[in-house]
Every structure is written in C-alpha cells, then in structure tokens.
C-alpha cells in the first residue's frame, strides 16, 4: 500500500514536470504577443507573479498579464506559509521573553498580494485564530478556529497598511475587520483571547473620552484617503526633527485613520494610540531579495517609524523581519541582523561596489540613497552599530581613490553621504572617534571647495539646520489634535 502511494506521488510529480516543460516550450508565444501588442490586436490574458514561488500558471509568457485576482487571497498555498510564519513568530517571542506576545504590529504592503499570494494576510488571520473559507479557489468568508485546535491564545494585531493596499486591496481591510469582530465577540478567557481583552479595555477608555466605542474594534490604519506614506521619511531627509518623539508624532499624524467595513478613513488618533500601547513586536514580511531595506525610504519610514512610536508610548517592542524569500526555509530575523546582512551583502561588499561603479552617476546615486536610508534606520530604531558607520565613512568618503571617483562621476552624491555622516555624529547616533571626524572634515572641505565653483543657488552644504513641527506654523497647527491626544493617552 505504501509503495502504491509512493508510485502515485512519483507519477504526479512526473506529470507536473511534463506540464512545466510544455509551458516553457510555449514561451515562444512571446514573439506573437509582442507583434500583436504593437499592432493593436487582442493579446490573450494571463496571470503574473514569480516563478520562484511555484507559480507556473504565469507560463507561457507573451500574454497580457494581470496582477492578481484579489478574491483568491490568501491562496491555500499562501495560507500554509502564513500559518508556518505565524507559529515561528510566536515561537521567536516565546523563547526570548517566556510569554506570548499580546499584540503584533504588522506593516502590510501590496507586494504581499502581487508577489506572495497573501502570505502576510494569512499570517495575520492565523494570529487572530481564524481561517479563510475557500469555494472554487475564492475566499468566501472566515471561520473561527476553536481554541482547543489553536492550542494557544489568540494574538491581537495592529496593521499599518500602505496606501496602495488601501486603494487596490480593500478586501484585505474587510477580512481583518471581520476576523477581529468575530474573535472579539467570543466568550473565552481573556488570557486566551487578547483581542477581546484589548477590545473591552479600549471600549471603556474610549467611552471615558466620549468617543464611539465601535472604534475599539478597529485594527487597520493608514493615511487619509488620497494620501500616501507616514511622513517620517520626509522629516528625516529634511532634518526636520529634534528627537524621537517628533518622529513618533509624525508617524502618528499620518497613520491615524481607521479603515473598517463601516469607516473608510475615519481619523481616530485615540484608538490607534490605545492599540499601539499593546504592541509587543513589530514585523513585516520579506519575500524577495530583489529588493532590500535600504532600497526605499518607505522601509525605515513605515517599519522603523512603527517601532519608534511604540517605544515612545512606553513599550520596549521587538522589531523583526519575517523572511519568506525561500518558502522551504522561512525565518524570523531581528532587524539589527537584517541591517547588518544587507550592509555586508551590498554596501561593504567589494563586488557589489565595483558593479555599481560601472554605472557612473547612477551608481553613485545608489550609494548615496542606500546610505541615507541606513541613516534613516538609525534615526528610527538606533540599531545600527558604530562599526557600520565607521566602515561606511572610511570606504565612501575618507578613501581617496573612492572620493576621486565620486568627484568625477557625481560629487553631489558624496556630499550627501558626508553630510549625513556628520548629522549622525552631531545627533549622537554615531559615536565616532575624533580622528575619524577630523578626516571627514578634511575630505568635506575639499568637496566644498569644488562645489563652490560649480553650484549656483541655495545649497544646504555642511551645515545641518535642524527644525521640527513646532518651528513650522502650518505643520504644528495641523498636528495640534495629535499633540493633545498624545498628552492625554501617553
């Protein structure tokens, strides 16, 4: 009987391999699809996605691909990854702190749908203790997983979605809202249902403040409709902050709009703060090394900003990355380790550096951008070690050969790198020794001399002008409500 089962598995695997081989052969349709497209003819539609995640349905290429069918998310395959990563996340926290996290802060972006078939939304649902109901491949509802099957408490969540999730994946909002409502209504012990525990606490607190208790169920937040981001990246890049609390309030101001099945962007600073005060770990999913945490300012702005605001509300949360780029070896990694992984793989990797240098002006810009974002991570998390900045300073600014290359290809990029290093030092984000700073000053003086002859107009130069909300009338006026709630609830 066992041999028969093995034979069936081998036959099924062989059939699958033949199917994939046939699909690859059909990729010659790429030529026909291209000609039809430029001729204005009909091009057959087809799915898109990543082959490395087993999505053979994207083959053959040459079709007019669509991004995703939102009603199918999370897929049943993604659900398995979501369950696995949720369990690993809980285990990571349990082993470190000896208790379950009561609430997980999730930064959820649209690539979860478009590249990973909903692995992170699956993780969120499983933390809450609910499961999708699929009918013919589409999600038609949710069912509660009994505690005796779950064998752990229901973990609460606070989800900061991106503006693109809000605009293109409203079903994500509805799924989370439905899950929270179902779980909060269960008659279960509060130490086994943290969602209900927090809901009851928040209803009471919001009632004291004269606010609709219905918002005690909200768990999904974003910027107001029509806007994007968290503002933290703008504050960091413009040096428009004086302390961690400034960045926390900025993140809060931009993120305090609740999204539920009833409300689509209702400002609720109070409910968000109450939710943030319960968060024990802040996470996001990393599903591909085609990008990294220094690629874009959104990484430190959303993820680092999330962590910073929770810390400023009195918690000491963990900040992690759930790595699913290899679905056969998913991992939960501390953010400090993730920062150093990318620093070693790219910023301090001689091979990567030499390849970037081949791109001249654009390569120099890539160096500058990544180092700026490294600085952003330090501003929001304080997890960048001294040695990292030391190595960056020596490699990119102090090294004479590298400096000459920048001067020939993009002097503005090295000026930005040097200026951010000075800012990190002045803000005590980098405990550099005086010898290193003196070498930086010498290098920067040389750069300024060159720029004085080339630049026309206002340039910030080596001076770091620091200001914050209270220094800008309209900014402080718009943030007034946030300040008041912050004072009340902190």
C-alpha positions in Angstrom: 0.0 0.0 0.0 2.8 2.4 0.9 4.7 1.6 -2.3 1.5 2.3 -4.3 1.2 5.7 -2.6 4.8 6.4 -3.5 4.3 5.4 -7.1 1.3 7.7 -7.3 3.3 10.6 -6.0 6.1 9.9 -8.5 3.6 9.8 -11.3 2.0 13.1 -10.3 5.4 14.7 -9.9 6.4 13.5 -13.4 3.2 14.8 -14.9 3.8 18.1 -13.3 7.3 18.3 -14.7 6.0 17.5 -18.2 3.4 20.2 -17.8 6.1 22.8 -16.8 8.3 21.7 -19.7 5.4 22.1 -22.1 4.6 25.6 -20.7 8.2 26.6 -21.1 8.2 25.5 -24.8 5.1 27.6 -25.4 7.0 30.7 -24.3 7.8 31.2 -28.0 4.4 32.9 -27.9 6.4 35.9 -26.6 7.1 36.9 -30.2 3.5 36.6 -31.3 2.3 38.5 -28.3 4.7 41.4 -28.9 3.7 41.7 -32.5 0.0 41.6 -31.7 0.5 44.2 -29.0 2.3 46.8 -31.2 -0.3 46.1 -33.9 -3.2 46.9 -31.6 -4.6 43.4 -31.8 -6.1 41.3 -29.0 -3.4 39.7 -26.7 -4.5 36.7 -24.7 -4.7 37.5 -20.9 -2.6 35.6 -18.4 -1.6 35.6 -14.7 1.6 37.3 -13.4 3.8 36.6 -10.5 7.1 34.9 -9.5 8.2 31.5 -10.9 10.4 31.1 -7.9 7.3 30.8 -5.7 6.0 27.9 -7.8 3.5 30.0 -9.9 3.7 28.0 -13.1 0.4 29.5 -14.2 2.3 32.6 -15.4 3.7 30.5 -18.2 3.7 30.8 -21.1 4.9 34.4 -21.3 3.8 36.7 -24.1 0.3 37.2 -22.7 -1.3 40.4 -21.4 -0.8 39.7 -17.8 -3.0 40.9 -14.9 -1.7 41.4 -11.4 -3.9 39.3 -9.2 -7.4 38.2 -8.5 -8.0 39.7 -5.0 -10.9 37.4 -4.2 -8.5 34.4 -4.3 -6.3 35.8 -1.5 -4.9 34.4 0.5 -4.5 31.3 -1.6 -4.5 27.9 0.1 -0.7 27.6 -0.6 -0.1 31.0 0.9 -2.2 30.0 3.9 0.3 27.2 4.7 3.2 29.8 4.7 1.1 32.2 6.8 0.4 29.5 9.4 4.1 28.5 9.5 5.4 32.0 9.8 2.9 33.0 12.5 4.0 30.0 14.5 7.7 30.9 14.0 7.0 34.5 15.0 5.2 33.4 18.2 8.0 30.9 19.0 10.7 33.5 18.5 9.0 35.8 21.0 8.2 33.0 23.4 11.8 31.7 23.5 13.1 35.3 24.1 10.5 36.5 26.7 8.9 33.4 28.1 5.4 34.6 27.3 3.1 35.1 24.3 3.0 38.5 22.6 -0.3 40.1 23.3 -0.3 42.1 20.0 1.7 42.1 16.8 2.2 45.3 14.8 2.2 44.4 11.1 3.3 46.6 8.3 1.4 45.2 5.3 2.1 46.4 1.8 0.7 45.4 -1.6 3.6 43.2 -2.7 2.1 40.6 -0.3 -0.7 40.2 -2.8 1.1 40.8 -6.0 4.1 38.7 -5.4 3.3 36.3 -2.4 -0.4 35.4 -2.9 -1.3 36.8 0.5 1.2 35.1 2.8 1.2 38.0 5.3 -2.6 38.5 5.4 -2.7 34.7 6.0 -0.2 35.2 8.9 -2.4 38.0 10.4 -5.6 35.9 10.2 -3.9 32.9 11.8 -2.5 35.0 14.6 -6.1 36.1 15.3 -7.2 32.5 15.2 -9.4 32.5 12.1 -9.2 30.7 8.8 -10.4 31.6 5.3 -13.2 29.6 3.7 -12.4 28.8 0.0 -15.0 27.9 -2.6 -13.7 27.2 -6.0 -10.5 29.0 -5.2 -12.1 32.2 -3.9 -12.3 33.3 -0.3 -16.0 33.5 0.6 -15.7 34.1 4.4 -13.9 33.3 7.6 -14.3 30.6 10.2 -13.1 30.8 13.8 -10.5 28.2 14.8 -11.5 26.7 18.2 -9.0 27.4 21.0 -8.6 23.7 21.6 -7.5 23.3 18.0 -5.4 26.5 18.0 -3.7 25.4 21.3 -2.5 28.9 22.1 -4.0 32.4 22.9 -5.5 34.5 20.1 -2.9 37.2 19.3 -4.1 40.7 18.7 -2.8 42.7 15.7 -2.4 46.3 14.7 -2.0 46.6 10.9 -0.5 49.7 9.2 -1.3 49.2 5.5 0.2 51.1 2.6 -1.9 53.5 0.5 -1.7 51.0 -2.4 -3.2 48.3 -0.2 -6.0 50.7 0.8 -6.7 51.6 -2.8 -6.3 48.3 -4.6 -7.0 45.6 -2.0 -9.9 46.7 0.2 -10.8 43.0 0.7 -7.7 42.9 3.0 -9.3 45.5 5.2 -12.6 43.7 5.2 -11.1 40.4 6.0 -9.1 41.7 9.0 -12.1 43.7 10.3 -14.4 40.7 10.0 -11.8 38.5 11.8 -11.4 41.0 14.7 -15.2 41.3 15.1 -15.7 37.6 15.2 -12.9 37.0 17.7 -13.7 39.9 20.0 -17.3 38.5 20.4 -16.1 35.1 21.6 -16.9 34.1 25.2 -13.3 33.0 26.0 -11.0 33.7 28.9 -9.2 37.0 28.4 -5.8 35.4 28.8 -6.6 33.2 25.8 -8.1 35.9 23.7 -6.0 39.1 23.7 -8.3 40.6 21.0 -11.3 40.5 23.3 -9.1 41.6 26.3 -8.0 44.7 24.5 -11.4 45.4 22.9 -13.0 45.6 26.4 -10.2 47.8 27.7 -10.5 50.1 24.7 -14.3 50.4 24.8 -14.0 51.5 28.4 -11.3 54.1 27.7 -12.9 55.5 24.6 -16.2 55.8 26.5 -14.4 57.9 29.1 -13.2 60.2 26.3 -16.6 60.5 24.8 -15.7 58.6 21.6 -17.7 55.9 19.8 -16.8 52.5 21.3 -17.2 50.9 17.9 -13.7 52.2 17.1 -12.4 49.8 19.8 -12.6 47.1 17.1 -10.5 48.9 14.5 -7.2 47.3 13.8 -6.3 48.6 10.3 -4.8 52.1 9.9 -3.5 54.1 7.0 -3.0 57.7 5.9 -6.2 59.6 4.9 -7.8 58.7 1.6 -5.9 60.1 -1.4 -2.6 60.4 0.5 0.4 58.1 1.0 3.3 57.4 3.3 4.0 58.1 7.0 5.8 61.4 6.8 8.8 60.1 8.7 10.9 59.8 5.6 10.3 63.5 4.8 11.1 64.6 8.4 14.3 62.5 8.4 15.5 63.6 5.0 14.8 67.3 5.7 16.4 67.1 9.1 13.0 68.3 10.4 13.0 66.6 13.8 14.7 67.2 17.1 14.0 64.0 19.0 12.4 60.6 18.8 9.1 61.9 19.9 8.9 64.3 16.9 9.2 61.3 14.6 6.7 59.3 16.6 4.1 62.1 16.4 4.8 62.5 12.6 4.1 58.8 12.1 1.0 59.0 14.2 -0.4 62.1 12.4 -0.1 60.4 9.1 -1.3 56.9 10.2 -4.2 57.7 12.5 -7.1 56.9 10.0 -9.1 53.8 10.8 -10.3 51.5 8.0 -13.1 49.1 8.6 -16.1 47.7 6.8 -18.0 50.7 8.0 -15.4 53.5 8.1 -13.0 54.1 5.2 -10.6 56.6 6.6 -12.0 57.9 9.8 -9.5 59.8 11.9 -9.1 58.1 15.3 -5.9 59.0 17.0 -7.2 57.7 20.3 -8.0 54.2 19.1 -4.6 53.9 17.3 -2.7 55.0 20.4 -4.6 52.5 22.5 -3.7 49.8 20.0 -0.1 50.8 19.8 0.3 50.6 23.5 -0.4 46.9 23.4 2.2 46.0 20.7 5.0 43.6 21.7 6.6 43.0 18.3 6.6 45.0 15.0 7.1 43.0 11.8 6.8 42.8 8.1 7.3 40.0 5.5 10.3 40.0 3.2 9.5 37.8 0.2 12.4 38.6 -2.2 16.0 39.7 -2.2 15.2 41.6 -5.4 14.8 44.5 -3.0 16.2 45.3 0.4 15.6 47.5 3.4 17.9 50.3 2.0 16.2 50.4 -1.4 13.4 52.8 -0.5 12.7 55.4 2.3 9.4 53.6 2.9 11.2 50.8 4.8 12.5 52.9 7.6 9.6 55.3 7.4 6.9 52.6 7.9 8.6 49.8 9.8 11.2 51.9 11.7 8.6 54.6 12.3 6.1 52.0 13.7 8.7 50.7 16.1 9.7 54.2 17.2 6.2 55.3 18.0 5.5 52.1 20.1 8.8 52.7 22.0 7.8 56.3 22.7 4.5 55.2 24.1 6.4 53.3 26.8 6.8 49.8 25.4 10.1 48.0 24.5 9.0 46.0 21.5 10.9 43.6 19.3 11.4 44.6 15.7 11.8 41.7 13.2 11.6 40.7 9.6 9.7 37.5 8.6 11.8 36.1 5.7 9.8 34.1 3.2 12.0 34.5 0.1 12.7 30.8 0.3 9.3 29.2 1.2 11.1 26.0 2.1 13.2 27.8 4.8 11.1 30.6 6.3 12.8 32.6 9.1 12.2 35.3 11.7 15.2 37.7 11.9 15.9 40.5 14.3 16.0 43.9 12.4 19.6 44.5 13.6 20.7 41.3 12.0 18.8 42.2 8.8 20.5 45.6 8.7 24.0 44.0 9.0 23.1 41.3 6.4 22.4 43.9 3.8 25.3 46.1 4.8 27.7 43.2 4.3 26.0 41.9 1.2 25.9 45.3 -0.6 27.3 48.5 1.0 30.5 46.9 2.2 30.7 44.1 -0.5 33.6 44.9 -2.9 31.9 43.0 -5.8 28.7 44.9 -5.4 30.5 48.2 -5.1 32.5 47.6 -8.2 29.4 46.7 -10.2 27.6 49.9 -9.0 30.7 52.0 -10.0 30.3 50.8 -13.6 27.0 52.8 -13.7 28.8 56.1 -13.1 26.4 58.9 -12.0 23.6 56.5 -11.4 25.7 54.1 -9.4 26.9 57.0 -7.2 23.3 57.9 -6.6 22.6 54.4 -5.5 25.4 54.5 -2.9 24.1 57.8 -1.6 20.5 56.7 -1.4 21.2 53.5 0.5 23.4 55.3 3.0 20.7 57.9 3.5 18.3 55.1 4.3 20.8 53.4 6.6 20.8 56.7 8.5 17.0 56.6 8.5 17.0 53.3 10.2 19.4 54.6 12.8 17.2 57.6 13.4 14.1 55.4 13.9 15.5 52.3 15.6 19.0 53.0 17.0 20.0 49.5 15.8 23.0 50.5 13.5 26.2 49.7 15.3 29.2 52.1 15.4 31.3 49.8 13.2 28.9 50.1 10.4 29.2 53.9 10.2 32.9 53.7 10.7 33.3 51.4 7.7 30.9 53.5 5.6 32.9 56.7 6.4 36.2 55.0 5.6 35.1 53.3 2.4 33.0 56.0 0.8 34.4 59.4 2.0 37.8 59.0 3.6 39.2 56.7 1.0 40.9 59.0 -1.5 40.5 56.7 -4.6 36.8 56.4 -3.9 36.5 60.1 -3.3 38.1 60.9 -6.7 35.7 58.5 -8.4 32.7 60.4 -6.8 34.2 63.7 -7.8 34.4 62.6 -11.4 31.0 60.9 -11.6 28.6 62.5 -9.1 30.1 64.9 -6.5 26.6 65.7 -5.1 26.2 62.0 -4.0 29.4 62.0 -1.9 28.5 65.4 -0.4 25.2 64.0 0.7 26.9 60.9 2.2 29.4 63.0 4.1 26.7 65.4 5.4 24.6 62.5 6.7 27.6 61.1 8.5 28.1 64.5 10.1 24.4 64.6 11.1 24.6 61.2 12.6 27.6 62.3 14.6 26.0 65.6 15.8 22.8 63.8 16.8 24.9 61.2 18.7 23.5 58.5 16.5 27.1 57.6 15.7 29.8 57.6 18.4 32.7 58.3 16.0 36.2 58.9 17.3 37.7 62.4 16.8 40.4 61.1 14.4 37.7 59.8 12.0 35.7 63.0 12.3 38.8 65.1 11.6 39.5 63.0 8.4 35.8 63.5 7.4 36.2 67.3 7.9 39.3 67.4 5.7 37.5 65.4 3.0 34.4 67.6 3.2 36.4 70.8 3.0 37.9 69.5 -0.3 34.4 68.7 -1.6 33.1 72.1 -0.6 35.9 73.8 -2.4 34.9 72.0 -5.6 31.2 72.7 -5.1 31.7 76.4 -4.5 32.9 76.7 -8.1 30.1 74.6 -9.6 26.9 75.2 -7.6 24.5 78.1 -8.3 21.7 78.9 -5.9 21.0 77.7 -2.3 22.7 74.6 -1.1 22.5 73.3 2.5 26.2 72.4 2.4 27.9 71.2 5.6 25.6 73.0 8.0 22.8 70.8 9.4 19.8 73.0 10.0 17.5 71.1 12.5 13.9 72.1 13.0 10.7 70.4 13.9 6.9 70.7 13.9 6.8 73.5 16.4 9.0 75.6 14.2 6.6 75.5 11.3 3.3 77.2 11.9 1.1 75.2 9.5 2.7 71.9 10.5 2.2 72.4 14.2 -1.4 73.7 13.5 -2.3 70.6 11.5 -0.8 68.3 14.2 -2.5 70.1 17.1 -5.1 67.4 17.6 -2.4 64.7 17.6 -0.4 66.6 20.2 -3.5 66.9 22.5 -4.4 63.2 22.3 -0.7 62.2 22.7 -0.6 64.2 26.0 -3.8 62.6 27.3 -3.0 59.0 26.5 0.7 58.6 26.7 
